[in-house]
Amino acid sequence: MTYTKQLSAAGAVLIMLVGAVLISGMAGCGEADRASGPELGAAAKTFDSDVPPMNPEQKACPICGNAIKENVYVDVDDEGTTKRIYFDSDQCKQLFQQNMETELMKFKSKMQAQSS
């Protein structure tokens, strides 16, 4: 096997390994883990917090749709007021924070669509 072919084969293996690591890092997020049935659990308005929720009716993680947890959240500025957005896992919270501006716009769009 030539040196170039060996490098190509090694590159392909490396790409597959990186992909596997990325996929396994997303464990806990996604369609397969969505809460079963129509009832997701408690709404954000029922959580004990000094910071008001961005959407008091929020029950689903804005990243993957799983039931939210009271202890996994991000505080954001909403027109000069701090509001809280809840998530199901630290992985989803991190994904939101990595692209906060875009994800916040998506979250607000969903809120507006649900209220109409």
Secondary structure, DSSP 4 states (H G I P E B T S, - for coil): --HHHHHHHHHHHHHHHHHHHHHHHTTT-SGGGSPSSS-----GGGS--SSPBSSTT--B-TTT-PBPEEEEEEEEEETTEEEEEEESSHHHHHHHHHTHHHHHHHHHHHHHHHH-
